[in-house]
């Protein structure tokens, strides 16, 4: 049995036990925070309304909302404008990715370039 003088705060076994208990508490607290609080604080993201409208299609919107011919023309224009805007963003994203890839390739040796292209699943130029 341990003597009273051996059981102190400076005893490594006591410090190790306290450290383990503390770290377990931190881990449990992190899991609870992430799982519970963040689920309530960050609602799931929904697709933008215009994207939801596009997924229905003009025919469904016309039928379900009893659109007038003027409304149909206006909504058609809005959906077309959105499609063009979205395509422009997608084109810019692709251009930016291509520029970034070229900058990476310029930094690498020829052997690294070949392996980089293999990693990306593209053919070496």
N, C-alpha and C positions, 0 to 999 in steps of 0.2 A: 504494500500500500504506500501511496505517496505521503511524504511528510508535508505538513502545512507550509513550510518554507519553500518547497519545490513548486507549488501551485501558485504562480504569480502571473501578472500580465506580461512579464518578460519571458516566460516559458515559451519556447518555440511551438510546442504542441497546442497551447492555448491560442497563440497568435494565428497559427495555421487554421485551426478550427474556426475562429472568428472570421478570417479572411474568406474561407470557403462558404460560410453562411452568408456573408455579405455579398459575395459574387453570385450565389444562387438567388438571393433576393433581387439583385440588379437584373439578372436574366429573366426571372419571372415577371418583374415589373415591366421590362422592355416588351415581352411577349404580350402582356395584357394591354399595355399602351398601344402597341401596334394593332393588335387584333380588335380591340373594343373601341377605344377612343377614336382612332383614325377611321374606322368604319363609319362612325357617326359624324365625324367632322368633314370627311371627304366623300360626298355622295358620288355614286358612279356617274361617269361622264356619258352623256347621250350625244348622238349625232346631231349636228345642227339642224334646225327646223327645215331649212331649204333642202338639205340632203334627204331628210325624211320625205319631203314632198316629192322630190325627184324619184325616189324609190317607188312611189305609188304610180307615177306616170300621169300624164295629162288626162288621158281617157278616164281613169278612175276618179281623179279630182273633178273633172267635168260632170261625171255622172252623180257622184256622191254629194257634191256641193251645189248642183244645179247652176253652174256658171253661165252667165250671159256671154254672148259672143265677144263683147268688149272685154270682159274679165278673162275670158279664155285667151284672147290676144295678149293682154297684159301679162298674164301668168306665163304664157309661152315665152314671151320676151325675157321675163325675169329668170326663168329656168335656163334659157339659152345663154343669157349673160353670165349666169352662175357657172354653167358648164365651161364657157370660154375662160372665165377667171380661174377656175380650178385647173384647167389644162395649162394655162400660163404658169401657175404656181408649180405644177408638176414638171413642166419644161425647165423652169429655173432651178428646181431641186436637182434634176438630172444633170444640168450644166454645171452646177456647183460641185456635184459629186465627181463629175468627169475631171474638172480642174483639180480637185483635191487628189484624185488618183494620179494624175500626171505629176503633181508636185511630189507625191510619195515616190513614184517611179524614178524621178530625177535624182532623188536622194540615195537610191539603192544602187548596188553594183549589178552588173548584168545577171549574175547568178541569183541574187536576191530578187531582182525584177521577175525572173522566170518563176521562182517559187511563190512570189507574191501573186502573180497572175494565176498560178495553179490554185492557190488558196481561195481566190475570188471566183474560180471556175471560169475564167475567161482565157482566151488565147493570147499568147505573147505576141506583141507587135513587132 
